[in-house]
Amino acid sequence: MQRIFLFALSFLLLTHAWAQEELDSVTVQAFSVPARLRDLPAGVGLIRNSDWQRYSPASPLPAFNGIAGVRMEERSPGSYRIALRGSSLRSPFGVRNLRVYLGNTPFTDPGGNTYLNGLPISFLGNIDIIKGPAGSHYGAGTGGVLLARTDTAANLLSLQYMAGSFGLHQAEAALRFTSGSIQNEVLYHHQQSAGYRDHTSLRRDAVSWQALVNRSAKSSLAARILYSDMWYETPGALTLAQYTENPKQARPAAGIFPGADGARAAIRQRLFFSSLEQQWQPVDRMQVLLSLYGAYAQIENPAIRNFEKRAEPHAGGRMVFGYLVPLGDTKLRLQAGGEYQQGSFHINVYGNAGGQPDTIQSRDAVQPVNAFLFSRAEWMLPGGFQLDAELSWNRNKVAIAHESPDPRFIFRTQYKGEWAPRFSLLKKWGPVTAYMLAAKGFSPPTTAELLPSTSIINQSLQAEWGWNHELGFRGTLWRGRGWFDINAFYFNLRNAIAQRRDASGADYFENAGSTRQKGIEISIRYPVVNAPVRIRPWLTYTLYSFRYASFRQLDTDLSGNRLPGVAKQQVNAGVDIDMVRGQTLSVTYQYTDPIWLNDINTNKAAPFQLLGLRAGSPIGSRWYIFAGGDNLLNITYSLGNDINAAAGRYYNAAPGRNYYAGLRFYVPSRR
């Protein structure tokens, strides 16, 4: 631990690290208005096109994991989960406990789940991540918020093909054109692979259309339609003995339960999403944002113990009013708005007869509703001070009609309305900004937690909530070049929801008492050489101390134990080199501390370090070639551990050394 900390500190002091981006030029789309990063009183992570270009286009994991405080895992190809500040305690799979938006439109469904794995990197564009509770503006979720917005296209046409290890093939096409006052973009994506473990094949096809209508300087309308069809096999987790013997094997049969291959365990996920976004200024200094969407997700999941089919239509909208009030030599920005989502889900569970649905076991109709109202005041004072206050009132409820087997009944959650305040004070000293904040967050159980794969409704599960206190500093470095971002936080979470697994591998959830989560996050960038060759080292460092404050499991007192699923330290570092003729080279490094695998702290995954490389070069005026490799040290490690699994089935092996290469043809836009 000391060596890693000293490495991070010395890298910080001697090289300063990351790209030449002055704070004044970095814009974040947070709290419904564009803001300079230096004016934002919050822990923020950014992913831009230059970050995606460091890694393979096949997976978003490395770019997310390069952000301090963000942890993205993959139990098998396509099975993502993402945690902001350790929020994976309740995520056996999928994206939960955070809110995801495409533009200004909610992408997270009203049940609290987000099918982020259906979206390839090319559909995401720039991503702004607010770390920590942001319920005062975005509703339920103690982890944070992910805001994705498509970057402005530079090419009329782009065609790309890539191949790599483990049978990887990826093809993408992008067409951008203007018809009258409408700017159109059509994207197509196909990806397939045989997987790095037994029973880990993947196939994903996705297509989207986006249009932007600029009616006037004060009005615009954006439309989006996307469809994703994804299928991937799920190999299941291994015991330590099985993982040591052969980490590539799928879960074998055990007792009355078949293995992953015998059960044909897999997920078929089809997602349709459409949205409209209107922005306009009715009068000077006023802005109105309105978004409406409709979505439909269809899931088929043959698993070891059953075969689940889910149909999840849902719709909703969001509206924000903003007004800027000049007050002498100060400014007051006022906002008010709300969001509403409702779903009508149908979940049928059958027996699994070798990958085919058998006799019906249960049938449930689920109706989740997510609604909240909020107001915000941002007062920009003389002397570089900025005072923010925000408050939301949230109402989340779920009705589950259990239709079979008998007895039939209707269960309704009894969650009370939640107030979520947020207060912050920011001060600017030349190139340096300091802020402190206090924010309450809450997160009710998702529909997948109320009705997990056991098909047993957990009627006692309650929302988790807590207060986050944070202190941060960010600013430009020596001579105004590069920048740093350092924050420290303390989050006290009550009624923490934790995941458990039974002998069959089915998940269920409990309120696990309270936790104390303390952390430090550091991000630094600095250009060492600017011309003619740009050399840009970068570093992020995370130090966490997450423990149960008060937690009893039957007769065992686990108070003081470390939270499973969270590494104490993580270091990401690298260097980007841009050459005169457009050639690029990126070298990346990651170290992750051991991770506890259960609440009683008797098992933990070994630490690991990863080394990656990617190089690219233009060929003529319309061709670009790139190639790279991941896990070049060929480390055997587990990624996406099954926390608190029965019989010690914790381990999901990650890919060994692998390579990829691709070719892109593009036609630049006319200027």
C-alpha positions in Angstrom: 0.0 0.0 0.0 2.8 2.4 0.9 4.6 1.8 -2.4 1.5 2.5 -4.4 0.8 5.7 -2.4 4.4 6.9 -2.8 4.2 6.1 -6.6 1.0 8.1 -6.9 2.4 11.0 -4.9 5.7 11.1 -6.7 4.0 10.9 -10.1 1.8 13.8 -8.9 4.7 16.0 -7.8 7.2 15.3 -10.5 5.1 15.0 -13.7 1.7 16.7 -12.7 0.0 14.6 -15.5 -2.8 14.6 -18.2 -3.7 16.6 -21.3 -3.4 20.3 -21.9 -6.9 21.3 -21.0 -7.3 24.5 -19.1 -10.2 24.5 -16.8 -11.9 27.5 -18.6 -12.2 25.3 -21.7 -13.7 22.2 -20.1 -17.5 22.3 -20.1 -19.7 20.0 -18.1 -23.4 19.4 -18.8 -24.4 19.1 -15.1 -27.5 20.3 -13.2 -29.3 21.0 -16.5 -27.0 23.9 -17.6 -23.6 23.9 -19.3 -21.0 25.0 -16.8 -17.3 25.3 -16.7 -15.7 22.6 -14.6 -14.1 25.2 -12.4 -17.5 26.5 -11.5 -19.0 23.1 -10.5 -19.2 22.3 -6.7 -19.2 18.5 -7.1 -16.9 15.5 -7.7 -16.8 15.1 -11.5 -15.3 12.6 -13.9 -15.0 13.2 -17.6 -14.7 10.8 -20.6 -14.0 12.5 -23.9 -13.0 11.2 -27.4 -9.3 11.3 -26.5 -10.0 9.0 -23.6 -11.9 6.4 -25.7 -9.0 6.5 -28.2 -6.6 5.1 -25.6 -8.3 1.7 -25.6 -10.0 -1.0 -27.7 -13.3 0.1 -29.2 -14.7 -3.3 -28.1 -15.3 -2.3 -24.4 -15.9 0.8 -22.4 -14.4 -0.7 -19.2 -10.8 0.7 -19.4 -12.0 4.3 -20.0 -14.5 4.2 -17.1 -11.9 2.7 -14.8 -9.4 5.4 -15.7 -11.6 7.8 -13.7 -10.9 8.2 -9.9 -13.9 6.8 -8.0 -15.4 4.9 -10.9 -15.3 1.1 -11.1 -16.7 -0.8 -14.1 -16.6 -4.6 -14.2 -17.6 -7.4 -16.6 -18.6 -10.8 -15.2 -18.5 -12.1 -18.8 -18.5 -10.3 -22.2 -21.5 -8.0 -22.2 -22.4 -8.4 -18.6 -21.5 -4.9 -17.2 -21.8 -3.4 -13.8 -20.6 0.0 -12.8 -20.1 1.5 -9.3 -19.5 5.1 -8.4 -17.7 5.4 -5.1 -18.2 1.7 -4.2 -22.0 1.4 -4.9 -21.6 -2.1 -6.3 -22.5 -3.7 -2.9 -26.0 -4.3 -4.2 -25.2 -5.0 -7.9 -24.7 -8.7 -8.7 -25.0 -7.6 -12.3 -26.3 -4.7 -14.3 -26.2 -1.0 -13.6 -28.1 0.0 -10.4 -28.0 2.8 -7.8 -27.1 5.5 -10.2 -29.0 7.5 -12.8 -28.1 7.5 -16.5 -29.3 10.2 -19.0 -28.9 10.4 -22.8 -28.8 14.2 -23.3 -31.5 15.5 -21.0 -33.6 12.4 -21.2 -33.6 9.7 -18.5 -32.3 6.3 -19.7 -32.6 4.6 -16.4 -36.0 2.9 -16.2 -38.6 3.7 -13.4 -37.7 0.4 -11.8 -34.1 1.6 -11.2 -32.3 -0.6 -13.8 -30.2 0.6 -16.7 -29.4 -1.5 -19.7 -26.1 0.3 -20.5 -24.6 -2.8 -22.1 -26.9 -2.4 -25.1 -25.1 0.8 -26.1 -21.8 0.6 -27.8 -19.1 3.3 -27.3 -20.0 5.0 -30.5 -23.5 5.7 -29.2 -22.3 7.3 -26.0 -20.1 10.2 -27.1 -18.9 12.5 -24.3 -19.7 11.4 -20.7 -19.9 13.6 -17.6 -20.1 11.7 -14.3 -21.3 13.3 -11.1 -19.9 11.2 -8.2 -21.9 10.9 -5.0 -25.5 11.6 -4.2 -27.2 14.0 -6.6 -30.8 13.3 -5.6 -31.6 17.0 -5.2 -31.6 17.3 -9.1 -31.7 13.7 -10.5 -33.7 11.7 -8.0 -33.0 8.3 -6.5 -29.4 6.9 -6.4 -26.7 7.2 -3.8 -23.9 6.4 -6.3 -24.2 9.4 -8.7 -25.2 10.3 -12.2 -23.9 9.5 -15.7 -24.7 12.0 -18.4 -24.0 10.9 -22.0 -24.2 13.3 -24.9 -23.2 12.6 -28.5 -20.2 14.5 -29.7 -20.4 16.8 -32.7 -19.5 14.8 -35.7 -16.5 15.7 -37.8 -17.1 13.3 -40.7 -19.9 12.9 -43.3 -19.2 9.1 -43.5 -17.2 6.8 -41.3 -16.7 3.0 -41.8 -14.7 0.9 -39.4 -13.8 -2.7 -39.0 -11.8 -4.3 -36.2 -10.8 -7.9 -35.4 -9.0 -9.3 -32.3 -8.4 -12.2 -30.0 -11.1 -14.6 -28.8 -12.9 -14.4 -32.1 -13.6 -10.7 -31.8 -15.1 -8.9 -34.8 -16.6 -5.4 -34.8 -18.1 -3.4 -37.7 -19.4 0.2 -37.4 -20.8 2.7 -39.8 -21.8 6.4 -39.3 -23.5 8.6 -41.8 -24.2 12.3 -41.2 -26.1 14.5 -43.5 -28.3 17.7 -43.6 -31.8 17.9 -45.0 -33.0 21.4 -44.9 -32.7 22.7 -41.3 -32.4 19.1 -40.0 -29.0 17.6 -39.1 -29.2 13.8 -39.2 -26.9 11.1 -37.9 -27.4 7.4 -38.5 -25.2 4.9 -36.6 -24.8 1.1 -37.0 -22.9 -1.3 -34.9 -22.2 -5.0 -34.9 -19.9 -6.9 -32.5 -19.4 -10.6 -31.9 -16.8 -12.7 -30.1 -16.3 -16.3 -28.9 -15.3 -15.2 -25.4 -12.3 -15.8 -23.3 -14.0 -18.4 -21.1 -16.0 -21.4 -22.0 -19.6 -20.5 -22.7 -19.0 -16.7 -23.1 -20.0 -16.0 -26.7 -21.5 -12.6 -27.5 -23.4 -10.9 -30.3 -24.7 -7.3 -30.4 -26.4 -5.3 -33.1 -27.4 -1.8 -32.6 -28.7 1.1 -34.8 -29.7 4.6 -34.0 -31.0 7.8 -35.7 -30.6 11.2 -34.3 -31.8 14.5 -35.7 -31.3 18.1 -34.6 -33.6 20.9 -35.8 -32.3 24.4 -35.1 -35.5 26.4 -35.5 -33.8 29.7 -34.4 -31.0 30.9 -32.2 -33.3 30.5 -29.2 -35.0 27.2 -30.0 -34.0 23.7 -31.0 -35.6 20.3 -31.2 -33.7 16.9 -31.0 -35.1 13.5 -31.7 -33.5 10.1 -31.1 -34.5 6.5 -31.9 -32.3 3.5 -31.1 -32.6 -0.2 -31.1 -30.3 -2.7 -29.7 -30.4 -6.5 -29.9 -27.9 -8.3 -27.7 -27.2 -12.0 -26.8 -24.5 -13.3 -24.6 -23.8 -16.5 -22.7 -23.3 -16.4 -18.9 -20.7 -18.9 -17.7 -21.3 -18.5 -13.9 -18.8 -17.9 -11.1 -16.3 -20.5 -9.9 -15.0 -21.6 -6.5 -11.4 -20.8 -5.7 -10.4 -24.5 -6.4 -12.1 -24.4 -9.8 -10.7 -21.0 -10.6 -7.1 -22.1 -9.6 -7.5 -25.4 -11.6 -8.8 -23.8 -14.8 -10.0 -20.1 -14.7 -11.5 -20.4 -18.2 -14.0 -23.1 -17.4 -17.7 -22.3 -17.0 -19.5 -23.3 -13.8 -19.7 -27.1 -13.7 -22.8 -29.1 -12.6 -23.1 -29.5 -8.8 -25.7 -31.7 -7.1 -29.1 -31.2 -8.5 -28.1 -28.1 -10.4 -26.8 -28.3 -14.0 -23.7 -26.4 -15.1 -23.9 -23.2 -17.1 -23.4 -25.1 -20.4 -26.1 -27.7 -19.6 -28.6 -25.0 -18.6 -27.7 -23.0 -21.8 -27.3 -20.0 -19.5 -27.5 -16.8 -21.5 -29.3 -13.4 -21.8 -31.2 -12.2 -24.8 -31.8 -8.5 -24.4 -33.7 -6.3 -26.9 -34.1 -2.6 -26.3 -36.1 0.1 -28.1 -35.7 3.7 -27.0 -37.1 6.9 -28.5 -37.0 10.5 -27.2 -37.7 14.1 -28.1 -35.9 17.0 -26.5 -37.0 20.7 -26.8 -34.8 23.6 -25.7 -36.0 27.2 -26.0 -35.8 30.7 -24.5 -39.3 32.2 -24.3 -37.8 35.5 -23.0 -34.3 36.8 -22.3 -32.5 35.1 -19.4 -35.1 32.2 -19.3 -34.5 28.7 -20.5 -36.9 25.8 -20.7 -35.8 22.2 -21.2 -38.4 19.5 -22.0 -37.8 15.8 -22.8 -40.2 13.0 -23.4 -39.4 9.3 -24.1 -40.8 5.9 -24.6 -38.9 2.6 -24.2 -39.4 -1.1 -24.3 -37.0 -3.8 -23.1 -37.5 -7.5 -23.6 -35.3 -10.0 -21.7 -35.0 -13.7 -21.9 -32.7 -15.3 -19.3 -32.2 -19.1 -19.2 -30.3 -19.6 -15.9 -29.2 -22.6 -13.8 -32.3 -22.6 -11.7 -35.0 -21.3 -14.0 -35.9 -19.5 -17.3 -37.0 -15.8 -16.9 -38.9 -13.7 -19.4 -39.4 -10.0 -18.9 -41.3 -7.4 -20.9 -40.6 -3.9 -19.6 -42.4 -1.0 -21.4 -42.0 2.4 -19.8 -42.3 6.1 -20.6 -41.7 9.4 -18.9 -40.5 12.9 -19.2 -38.5 15.7 -17.6 -39.0 19.5 -17.5 -36.6 22.2 -16.2 -37.2 25.9 -16.0 -34.3 28.3 -15.5 -34.0 32.0 -15.0 -31.0 34.2 -14.5 -31.6 37.3 -12.2 -29.0 40.1 -12.3 -28.6 41.6 -8.8 -26.1 44.4 -9.0 -22.6 42.9 -9.1 -24.0 39.5 -8.4 -26.1 36.9 -10.3 -28.8 34.6 -9.1 -29.7 31.5 -11.2 -33.0 29.9 -10.3 -34.2 26.5 -11.5 -37.3 24.4 -10.9 -38.5 21.3 -12.5 -39.6 17.7 -12.2 -39.5 14.2 -13.7 -42.0 11.4 -14.0 -41.6 7.8 -15.2 -44.0 4.9 -15.1 -43.6 1.3 -16.3 -45.8 -1.7 -16.8 -43.6 -4.8 -16.5 -44.5 -8.4 -16.9 -42.2 -11.0 -15.4 -42.8 -14.7 -16.1 -40.5 -17.4 -14.6 -40.5 -21.0 -16.0 -38.5 -24.1 -15.4 -35.4 -24.4 -17.6 -35.3 -27.5 -19.8 -31.9 -27.3 -21.4 -32.3 -23.7 -22.4 -36.0 -23.8 -23.3 -38.9 -22.5 -21.1 -40.7 -25.3 -19.3 -43.6 -25.3 -16.8 -44.6 -21.9 -15.5 -43.4 -21.2 -12.0 -44.6 -17.7 -11.3 -46.2 -14.8 -13.1 -46.0 -11.2 -11.9 -47.1 -7.8 -13.1 -45.0 -5.0 -11.8 -45.9 -1.3 -12.0 -43.0 1.0 -10.9 -43.5 4.8 -10.6 -40.6 7.3 -10.2 -41.5 11.0 -9.7 -39.9 14.0 -8.2 -39.9 17.8 -8.1 -36.9 20.0 -7.4 -35.8 23.6 -7.1 -32.4 25.1 -7.1 -30.8 28.5 -6.5 -27.2 29.3 -7.5 -25.9 32.7 -6.2 -22.7 34.0 -7.9 -21.3 36.5 -5.4 -18.4 39.0 -5.6 -14.9 37.8 -4.7 -15.2 34.5 -6.5 -17.8 33.0 -4.1 -20.7 30.8 -5.3 -23.4 29.6 -3.0 -25.8 26.7 -4.1 -28.9 25.4 -2.4 -31.2 22.7 -3.9 -34.1 20.6 -2.6 -36.1 17.8 -4.2 -39.2 15.9 -3.0 -39.3 12.3 -4.4 -42.0 9.7 -4.6 -41.1 6.2 -5.6 -43.6 3.3 -5.5 -43.9 -0.2 -6.9 -47.1 -2.4 -7.1 -46.6 -6.1 -7.8 -49.6 -8.2 -8.7 -48.6 -11.8 -8.1 -50.8 -13.8 -10.5 -49.5 -17.3 -10.1 -49.1 -19.6 -8.4 -51.8 -19.3 -5.8 -52.4 -17.4 -3.5 -52.8 -14.4 -5.7 -52.2 -11.1 -4.0 -51.1 -7.5 -4.7 -48.1 -6.1 -2.9 -47.5 -2.3 -2.7 -44.4 -0.7 -1.3 -44.9 1.7 1.6 -41.9 4.0 0.9 -42.4 7.5 2.3 -41.8 10.6 0.3 -38.1 11.5 0.4 -36.6 15.0 0.8 -33.2 15.3 -0.8 -31.4 18.6 0.0 -28.0 19.7 -1.2 -25.9 22.7 -0.1 -22.5 23.8 -1.4 -20.1 26.7 -1.2 -17.4 27.4 -3.8 -14.5 29.8 -3.9 -12.2 30.7 -6.7 -8.6 32.0 -6.2 -7.2 32.7 -9.6 -6.6 29.4 -11.3 -7.7 27.3 -8.2 -11.2 26.5 -7.1 -12.2 25.0 -3.7 -15.6 23.8 -2.8 -17.4 22.0 0.1 -20.8 20.4 0.0 -23.3 18.4 2.0 -25.9 16.4 0.2 -28.5 13.7 1.2 -28.9 10.7 -1.1 -31.4 7.9 -1.1 -32.1 4.8 -3.2 -35.2 2.6 -3.0 -34.9 -1.0 -4.0 -35.0 -1.7 -7.7 -37.7 -3.9 -9.1 -35.0 -6.6 -9.7 -34.2 -6.4 -6.0 -37.8 -6.5 -4.8 -38.5 -9.5 -7.1 -35.1 -11.2 -7.6 -34.3 -14.4 -9.4 -35.7 -16.4 -6.5 -39.2 -15.1 -7.6 -39.9 -14.4 -3.9 -41.1 -10.8 -3.2 -39.0 -9.2 -0.4 -41.7 -7.3 1.4 -39.5 -5.9 4.1 -36.8 -4.3 1.9 -36.5 -0.6 2.5 -34.7 2.3 0.8 -31.2 3.1 1.8 -30.2 6.7 2.5 -27.4 8.8 3.9 -25.5 12.2 4.0 -22.4 12.9 2.0 -19.9 15.5 3.1 -17.2 16.5 0.6 -14.3 18.9 0.3 -12.6 19.4 -3.1 -9.9 21.4 -4.9 -9.3 21.8 -8.6 -7.4 24.1 -10.8 -4.7 24.6 -13.5 -1.1 23.7 -12.8 2.2 25.4 -13.5 1.9 28.4 -15.9 -1.8 27.6 -16.5 -1.1 24.3 -18.2 -2.8 21.0 -17.4 -5.1 20.6 -14.3 -5.6 18.8 -11.1 -8.7 17.6 -9.3 -8.6 16.4 -5.7 -11.5 15.6 -3.3 -12.2 13.9 0.0 -15.6 12.7 1.1 -17.3 11.1 4.0 -20.6 9.2 3.3 -22.7 7.7 6.1 -25.2 5.3 4.6 -28.1 3.9 6.5 -30.2 0.8 5.6 -27.5 -0.2 3.1 -28.9 -2.8 0.6 -26.6 -5.8 0.2 -26.7 -8.7 -2.2 -26.7 -12.4 -1.2 -26.7 -15.6 -3.2 -28.2 -19.0 -2.4 -26.8 -22.4 -3.3 -28.3 -22.3 -6.8 -26.7 -19.0 -7.6 -30.0 -17.0 -7.3 -29.6 -13.6 -5.8 -31.6 -12.0 -3.1 -31.2 -8.8 -1.1 -31.3 -7.5 2.5 -30.9 -4.2 4.4 -27.5 -4.6 5.9 -27.3 -1.9 8.6 -25.2 1.2 8.2 -21.8 1.9 6.6 -19.1 4.6 6.9 -17.5 5.3 3.6 -14.4 7.6 3.5 -12.4 8.3 0.4 -9.8 10.5 -1.4 -9.8 10.8 -5.2 -7.0 12.4 -7.2 -6.9 13.2 -11.0 -4.0 15.1 -12.6 -3.0 15.9 -16.2 -0.1 17.8 -17.5 1.6 18.1 -21.0 5.4 17.6 -20.6 6.2 18.5 -24.2 3.8 20.4 -26.5 5.6 20.7 -29.9 6.4 19.3 -32.3 5.6 16.0 -30.4 2.9 16.3 -27.6 3.6 14.1 -24.6 0.8 14.0 -22.1 1.2 11.9 -19.0 -1.9 11.4 -16.7 -2.7 9.7 -13.4 -5.7 9.0 -11.2 -5.6 7.6 -7.7 -8.3 6.4 -5.4 -8.0 5.6 -1.7 -11.1 4.2 0.1 -11.9 3.1 3.7 -15.3 1.6 3.5 -16.6 -0.3 6.6 -19.8 -1.5 8.1 -20.7 0.8 11.0 -23.4 -1.3 12.5 -24.3 -4.7 11.0 -25.4 -8.0 12.5 -26.0 -11.2 10.5 -28.1 -13.5 12.6 -25.9 -14.0 15.7 -22.7 -12.6 14.1 -21.7 -9.0 14.7 -19.9 -7.7 11.5 -19.6 -4.1 12.6 -16.3 -2.7 11.6 -15.7 -5.2 8.7 -14.7 -3.9 5.4 -17.3 -3.6 2.7 -17.0 -6.4 0.0 -16.6 -5.5 -3.6 -14.5 -2.3 -3.0 -10.7 -2.1 -3.5 -8.9 0.1 -0.9 -6.6 1.5 -3.5 -6.6 1.8 -7.3 -4.1 3.5 -9.5 -4.5 4.3 -13.2 -1.7 6.0 -15.1 -0.5 6.4 -18.6 1.0 8.6 -21.3 -0.4 9.8 -24.6 2.0 10.7 -27.4 0.8 12.7 -30.5 3.3 12.9 -33.3 3.7 15.5 -36.1 2.0 13.5 -38.9 -1.0 12.4 -36.8 0.5 9.1 -35.4 -0.6 8.4 -31.8 0.7 6.1 -29.1 -1.0 5.4 -25.7 0.4 3.3 -22.9 -1.8 2.6 -19.9 -1.3 1.0 -16.5 -3.7 -0.1 -13.7 -3.2 -1.4 -10.3 -6.1 -2.7 -8.1 -5.8 -3.7 -4.4 -7.3 -6.9 -3.0 -11.1 -6.9 -2.9 -13.0 -8.6 -0.1 -15.6 -11.1 -1.4 -17.9 -11.5 1.6 -19.3 -9.6 4.6 -17.4 -11.7 7.1 -14.1 -10.8 5.5 -12.8 -14.4 5.2 -12.1 -14.4 1.4 -10.7 -11.8 -0.9 -9.6 -11.6 -4.6 -5.9 -11.1 -5.2 -4.5 -7.7 -6.3 -3.7 -7.3 -10.0 -2.0 -4.9 -12.4 -2.7 -4.4 -16.1 -0.7 -3.0 -18.9 -2.2 -1.8 -22.2 -1.0 -0.2 -25.4 -2.6 1.3 -28.5 -1.1 2.9 -31.6 -2.7 4.5 -34.6 -1.7 6.3 -37.8 -3.5 8.1 -40.7 -2.9 6.6 -44.2 -3.4 9.3 -46.7 -6.4 11.7 -46.2 -9.2 9.2 -45.7 -7.8 6.1 -44.0 -6.7 5.4 -40.4 -5.2 2.2 -39.0 -4.9 1.3 -35.3 -3.8 -1.7 -33.3 -3.2 -2.5 -29.6 -3.1 -5.0 -26.8 -4.6 -5.4 -23.3 -3.4 -7.2 -20.3 0.0 -7.5 -21.9 1.5 -8.9 -18.7 -1.0 -11.8 -19.1 -2.2 -11.6 -15.5 -4.9 -14.0 -14.3 -7.4 -12.0 -12.3 -11.1 -12.0 -11.4 -13.3 -9.2 -12.7 -16.9 -8.8 -11.5 -16.8 -11.0 -8.5 -20.0 -12.6 -7.2 -20.2 -11.0 -3.7 -21.4 -13.1 -0.8 -21.9 -16.1 -3.1 -22.9 -19.5 -1.5 -20.3 -22.2 -1.5 -17.6 -19.7 -2.3 -18.5 -19.2 -5.9 -17.0 -15.8 -6.2 -14.6 -15.8 -9.2 -15.2 -14.7 -12.8 -12.0 -14.8 -14.7 -11.1 -11.8 -16.9 -9.4 -12.0 -20.3 -5.7 -12.9 -20.5 -3.3 -11.2 -23.0 -5.2 -10.2 -26.1 -4.7 -8.1 -29.2 -6.8 -6.2 -31.7 -6.4 -4.2 -35.0 -8.7 -2.1 -37.1 -9.1 0.1 -40.1 -11.3 3.1 -40.6 -12.3 4.9 -43.8 -13.8 8.4 -43.5 -15.0 11.3 -45.6 -14.5 14.6 -43.8 -17.3 17.1 -43.5 -17.3 20.0 -45.9 -16.5 23.4 -44.3 
